[in-house]
Amino acid sequence: MAEQLLADRAKPLVASLARGTRICAYRSLGEEIGTDAVWNLCIVAGLTLLFPRVTSEAERTLEWVEWAGARSVESAPWYKGAHGVLEPCASLPGVSTPDAKVLFIPGVAFTEEGHRLGMGKGYYDAVLDHRQESLAVALAFDFQLVPDVPLEPWDRGVDWILTESREIRACRPNALTRNS
């Protein structure tokens, strides 16, 4: 139910993107809001999905694999990679810089100002640190919206937060500056 509500909330954003637009996606973990309905919506809209694969746990780096070939995300070949996250199969080529218009970003908690608490490994903070003009969008349950999250100098925030019942447009926050 929440996954479909989230996909409904994402429809206007997806509809605003031109066919072939590259977006960075991710496979949700069991405790995160389901994302497959959003990705399948993107597939129907003709968007190009890129999914992350860990290239180095020590350096906390990702590469991005263009997803193609199946009619739904669920039917693509996945394997459990680092930290139990579903990743594209290792034989598919990847790129280190995704050059995507939209970056969908997971997290544990978010503030309405766009501050983000991740899982503590820093993979997505690095992705956000190297983005150019990409829109960073968090997908979350309503209960993941909190008044405050702890921040470190390397933490990076998001521009939008989509939940099953809300769309929040935050400014690009500096991780160490609280918006009033």
VMD Tcl script that draws the C-alpha trace (Angstrom):
set ca {
  {0.00 0.00 0.00}
  {2.67 2.55 1.01}
  {4.77 1.62 -2.02}
  {1.91 2.37 -4.42}
  {1.10 5.63 -2.61}
  {4.76 6.61 -2.99}
  {4.64 5.80 -6.71}
  {1.51 7.96 -7.05}
  {3.35 10.80 -5.28}
  {6.30 10.38 -7.72}
  {4.14 10.50 -10.88}
  {4.37 14.28 -11.47}
  {8.17 14.23 -11.16}
  {8.49 11.23 -13.46}
  {6.08 12.79 -15.98}
  {8.18 15.97 -16.06}
  {11.26 14.09 -17.28}
  {11.95 13.50 -20.97}
  {12.20 9.95 -22.33}
  {15.74 8.67 -21.98}
  {16.52 10.90 -18.99}
  {19.04 9.18 -16.73}
  {18.11 8.69 -13.09}
  {19.96 6.98 -10.28}
  {17.80 4.48 -8.44}
  {18.38 1.89 -5.72}
  {16.74 -1.31 -4.50}
  {15.13 -0.81 -1.13}
  {16.04 -2.93 1.87}
  {13.35 -4.75 3.85}
  {12.80 -1.97 6.41}
  {12.76 0.83 3.81}
  {9.71 1.94 1.86}
  {9.33 -0.18 -1.26}
  {10.69 1.46 -4.39}
  {9.98 -1.04 -7.18}
  {6.64 0.61 -8.08}
  {8.47 3.94 -8.59}
  {11.13 2.29 -10.76}
  {8.51 0.46 -12.81}
  {6.74 3.81 -13.34}
  {10.06 5.19 -14.62}
  {10.44 2.24 -16.99}
  {6.98 2.84 -18.47}
  {7.89 6.54 -18.90}
  {10.98 5.56 -20.89}
  {13.53 6.80 -18.35}
  {16.99 5.25 -18.10}
  {17.61 3.73 -14.68}
  {21.07 3.38 -13.17}
  {21.53 1.17 -10.11}
  {24.52 1.25 -7.75}
  {27.07 -1.47 -7.18}
  {29.75 -1.22 -4.49}
  {33.22 -1.21 -6.05}
  {35.22 -0.83 -2.85}
  {33.98 -1.20 0.70}
  {37.29 0.17 2.03}
  {37.05 3.33 -0.09}
  {33.24 3.43 0.10}
  {32.79 3.86 -3.63}
  {29.94 2.99 -5.97}
  {29.65 2.53 -9.69}
  {26.41 2.79 -11.60}
  {24.99 0.17 -13.93}
  {22.46 1.05 -16.61}
  {19.47 -1.18 -16.16}
  {17.92 -2.57 -19.31}
  {16.25 -5.61 -20.71}
  {13.39 -6.55 -18.41}
  {9.89 -5.14 -18.28}
  {10.01 -4.67 -14.53}
  {12.72 -4.17 -11.96}
  {11.72 -7.35 -10.14}
  {12.51 -9.52 -13.19}
  {16.08 -8.23 -13.69}
  {19.13 -10.24 -12.53}
  {20.14 -9.09 -9.02}
  {22.49 -10.46 -6.41}
  {23.09 -9.58 -2.77}
  {26.12 -7.36 -2.67}
  {27.84 -5.44 0.08}
  {25.70 -4.92 3.19}
  {22.95 -7.20 1.82}
  {21.80 -4.67 -0.79}
  {20.55 -6.01 -4.11}
  {22.98 -4.95 -6.85}
  {23.14 -5.45 -10.61}
  {25.03 -8.58 -11.61}
  {28.82 -8.19 -11.64}
  {29.20 -8.93 -15.37}
  {27.34 -5.77 -16.41}
  {29.52 -2.72 -17.17}
  {29.36 0.22 -14.78}
  {30.36 3.88 -14.73}
  {31.80 5.78 -11.79}
  {30.02 9.06 -12.54}
  {26.34 8.58 -13.30}
  {25.63 11.91 -15.08}
  {21.99 11.68 -14.03}
  {19.30 14.35 -13.86}
  {17.72 12.86 -10.72}
  {19.41 10.99 -7.88}
  {17.06 8.97 -5.69}
  {18.71 8.66 -2.28}
  {17.90 6.26 0.58}
  {18.19 7.14 4.24}
  {17.17 6.31 7.78}
  {15.70 9.71 8.70}
  {15.18 13.13 7.12}
  {14.29 16.63 8.25}
  {11.96 18.91 6.34}
  {15.01 21.05 5.57}
  {16.49 18.14 3.62}
  {19.07 16.97 6.13}
  {19.63 13.24 5.88}
  {20.76 10.49 8.21}
  {22.10 7.56 6.22}
  {23.28 4.13 7.26}
  {26.66 5.46 8.34}
  {28.90 4.21 5.53}
  {29.06 7.45 3.51}
  {28.42 5.97 0.05}
  {25.56 8.33 -0.80}
  {27.21 11.35 0.86}
  {30.04 10.86 -1.65}
  {27.55 10.61 -4.53}
  {25.82 13.80 -3.37}
  {29.16 15.53 -2.93}
  {30.04 14.96 -6.60}
  {26.70 15.79 -8.18}
  {26.45 18.71 -10.55}
  {22.93 19.99 -11.18}
  {21.16 16.76 -10.32}
  {18.02 16.85 -8.23}
  {18.44 14.72 -5.08}
  {15.18 13.06 -4.03}
  {14.68 10.96 -0.91}
  {12.02 8.25 -0.79}
  {10.76 7.58 2.72}
  {7.92 6.63 5.02}
  {6.18 9.51 6.81}
  {7.59 8.31 10.13}
  {11.13 8.85 8.82}
  {10.55 12.62 8.91}
  {12.01 13.90 12.16}
  {12.71 17.35 13.65}
  {16.48 16.89 13.75}
  {19.27 14.49 12.75}
  {22.89 14.42 13.88}
  {25.19 15.99 11.31}
  {28.85 15.51 10.48}
  {30.97 17.66 8.13}
  {30.71 15.08 5.32}
  {26.92 14.71 5.49}
  {24.96 15.89 2.46}
  {21.26 16.62 2.18}
  {18.52 16.23 -0.40}
  {16.36 18.65 -2.39}
  {13.02 16.82 -2.20}
  {11.53 14.22 0.07}
  {8.67 12.05 -1.15}
  {6.68 9.99 1.33}
  {3.47 8.04 0.95}
  {1.46 11.16 1.89}
  {3.72 14.19 1.37}
  {6.08 15.98 -0.99}
  {8.58 18.26 0.70}
  {10.73 20.59 -1.35}
  {13.74 21.47 0.74}
  {16.57 23.73 -0.28}
  {19.97 22.14 -0.82}
  {21.11 22.29 2.77}
  {24.64 22.74 3.91}
  {25.02 19.80 6.27}
  {26.30 21.99 9.07}
  {23.85 24.87 8.72}
  {20.35 24.59 10.11}
  {17.65 26.42 8.18}
  {15.45 28.66 10.32}
}
mol new
graphics top color blue
foreach p $ca { graphics top sphere $p radius 0.5 }
foreach p [lrange $ca 0 end-1] q [lrange $ca 1 end] { graphics top cylinder $p $q radius 0.2 }
display resetview
